[in-house]
Amino acid sequence: THDRLIAVGHRGTRSDLAATVAPANLDLVDVDVNARIHESLLSNYISPLLSGRKMTNEQIAAQFRDLLGKSIAVDDEAGNPQEEFSITFEDARPIQFEFEGNTVAVTISGKEFSREGDRIRNGLRIRLAFKIVTDGTQLQVVPESDVDIQLIDPRQTNIKTVSFISFLKTRLSEVLGNAFENEVILPNNLIPLENLGPEIKPIARQLQLVQLRMENGWMYSGWKYQPASSYQYATIDTPAIWPMPIREAPRLDLDEQIERESGLAPAQTETGSE
């Protein structure tokens, strides 16, 4: 129209999944830019890159490194190499994204898993969930739940498979924990300015995020143009930005609590030989 530009993009083939429901009408007054993205767009874009591919734990850590922009440890706390493992992705739909409950979930489907010469060929689904949180000044992405691994066909349950699932859950939790050990900061308006050209970057920098929802397979986002001089961290409709969880201080045992409250230092024992 004379005052509005609408662009529609599609990624997929005849065999790929697509939206089964239309996006809700969540237009906001005075929003200058908005976007509606269905979860299938991400799934269909990334799936061909992983289809049938085999990845080791080091390659998975490297993917997190590239995504988060920081190094990911693959050794244990003592600096010793961890036991290696690998995942061979399913040929069809190896990765699926979900926008639901104002969180992002990723389900990885594998057809073969190995660890130091041993392997299983039972299909597994690995599910990870994340959410965006804020302390009022900046945005961060954090894991929303623990790693969940399930057999695609429960009839294939056996001792070896259960052992593999336990091993993979431990190792993937370590990789995930290392990836998010330090804060993963996001741009306040969720726009990766470093990937934009010099013509559009000054405009994108002054777009203020005022809407973010993830529900029924859709992510809704909206921005309002705000000159830098008046930019404030304020939102209108952002249920997908959660308050920062409060971290509890480590609890002291009863003896330590009594010592601190009484001002007494813990007793020290000296040992030696004559």
N, C-alpha and C positions, 0 to 999 in steps of 0.2 A: 504494500500500500504506500501512500505518500509519506507516511511517518513510521513505518514498521517494516522490518526485514525478517523473514522467516526462512531458516535453512533446515533441511531434513537430510540426515545421513543414515546409511544402512551398511551393515557389514555381515555377510553370511552367504551361504550357498543354499541350494534347494533342500539339502539334508540337515542344515543347522536349525537350532531352535530359534524361536522368535517370541515376541511379546504376545501373550494370550489375552491381555486386558489393555485397554487404552489408558493413557496417563490421565490422572485426575486433573481437574481444572483448578490449579492453585496459583493463578496469576495474582500478583500483588500490585497495588497501586504504586506508581512512581518507581517501579523497578525498570532499570534501563536495559539490562541484559538478563535473560534467563535461559536455562538449559534443562532438558529432560532426557535422561540417559537410561535406557533399559539395560538390565544386567546381562542380557544376551549379547550386547555389543562387545563387552569386554571378553566374554567367554568365546565368542566366535573369532575375535581378533587374535587371542593368544593361543587357542587350541591348536592351530596348524603349526605353531612354533614348537609345541611339545609332543605332538602326536607320534607315538612309538619311540620317542627319544629316551635314551638312558642317561641319567644324571647321578653323579657321586655326591657325597656329602660336601666335598670341597666346592663342587660346582653349584650346589644349592646355596652354600654360604656366599659364593661369589654373586649369585643372583640377588640375594638380600643386600649385599654390599652395593651393587649397582643401583638397586631400587632406593636404598636409604642413604646412599652417599657416604658410607663409612665402612671401615674394615670390620669383619666378623671373625672372631676367634674360632678355630677348628681344633685347637688343642685343649687339654684339660687344664685345671688351675695350676698344676705343677709344670706345665709347658710340654707335657708328653702328648704325642699324637693320639687322637681318639681312634677307636676301632672304626674302620671305614665301612660304609654301606652305600648301596645304590638303589635307585628306583627306575624302573622302565615304565613309562606312561602308557596308558591305554591308547589304542589307535583312534577310537571315536570318543569325542568329548573328554579329553584327559583333564580338563580343568573347567570348573563352573563357578561363576560368581553369583552371589545372592545379595540383593538389597532388601532387607526386611528388619522391622523393629528398630530402624534408625542405626543399624550396624551393617558392616560388610562381612560376609562369610565367603570363604574360598574352599571348595571341595576338589581335591586332587584324586584322580582315579589311576591306580597302577595295576599292571598285570604281572609284574615280576619284581622281586626284591632279593637282594643278595647282601651277604656280610662275610668277608674273609673266606671265600670259597664255598660257603653254604648259601642256599637260595630256596625260595618258594615261588611257585607259579600260581598261587591263589590270589585272586583280585582283591584289592583293599581300597577303601575310600578313606582319605585323610582330610579332616575338616578343621579349618582354622577360622577364627572370627576376630574382628578388629572393630574398634570404635574411635571416634575423634573426641578428644577431651580438651578442656580449656581451664586455665586458672584465672581467666579474665583479661589476660594480656597477650597470650599466644596460644596457638593450636598445636596439639600433639596427637600422634596416633599410638594406641596401646592395644595389646592383646585383650580381647573381651572374654576369652575363655581358654581353658587348657586344650591341648591337642587331642582330638578325638579320632580314633581309628576303628573302622568297622569292616568286617568281611562283606564283600559284595554278595557272595552266596554263603549264608550261615551254615549250610550243610557241609561245607569244607572245613569246619572247625576240627582241629586236632592239636596235639601237644606242641608240635613243631610250629604250627601257625600261631598259636597263642604266645609262644616264646618270641617269635619274630615281632608280633604286634607290640609286646611289652618292650622289646629292644628298640623298635622304631619310635615308639612314643617317648621313651627316655631321650634318645638321641635328637629327635626333632624338637623336643622341648628345650634341650640344651642349645641348639642352633637358634631357636626363637628367642630364648632368654638372652643369649649373647647379642642378638640383633637389636633387642630393645633394652639392653642393660643401661645404656645412656638414653637421654631424651631424644625422641625422633620428632623434630620440630617441623611443622608445616607452615607454608606462607599463610598469613592471616586472612587472605582472601582466596586461598587454595589455587591461585594461578601461578604456575611455574614460570616466572618471568625470565629465567635464564634460557628458556627454550623459545622465546619470542624474538622477532626481528626488531630492529631499532625504531621502525616506524610506529609499531603498535605498543611497544613496551611502556612508554610514558602514559598512555591511556589506560592500559591494563593495571598499572601500578595504582591508579586512583579509583579503581572499582572496589567498592566496599561490599563484602559478602553480607547479605541480609536474609537469605533463605537457604536452608539445607535440610532436606528430608529424604529418608530412604524407607520406602514402604511398597508392598505389593509388587516387588520387582523393579521399581522405578526409583531413580535418584533425581530429586528436584533441587535445583540450585538457582539463585538469583543474586544479581549485583546491582548496586546503585552507584552512579558516578558521583564521586566526592573529591573536590580539589584537595591537594595535599594539606593545605593550610587548615582545612576544617575536618580532616579525617579523624574519626573516632571509632573505637572498637564497640560498635553497637549493632544489634541484630533485631530482626522483626519476627522471623519464623524459622528457627534453627533447632528443632528437637534432635537432630542428628549430631549436635555438638553437646556433649555431656559435660557436666561439671567434673573438675579434676577430683579423683578419689582421694580421700584423706588417708595419708599413711600413718599408721599407728606407731608410736615409739616402741622400741623393744621393751618387753616386760622384764623386770628384775625379779629374781627369786627372793624369798622372804629375808634371807641373811643379807643380801646386797642392799635391799631396801632399808633394813634396820641400820646398817652401817652408814648409808648415805644420810639418812634422816638424823642420826646421832652425831654426824661429823667425824666418825672414826674411820681411819683408813683400814683396809683389809690387812689382816695379819700376814707377815711375810716370814717364810722359813728359810734359814740359811743352812746350806749343807757344805761339807768339805771333808778333806781327809787330813789327818795329822801325820 
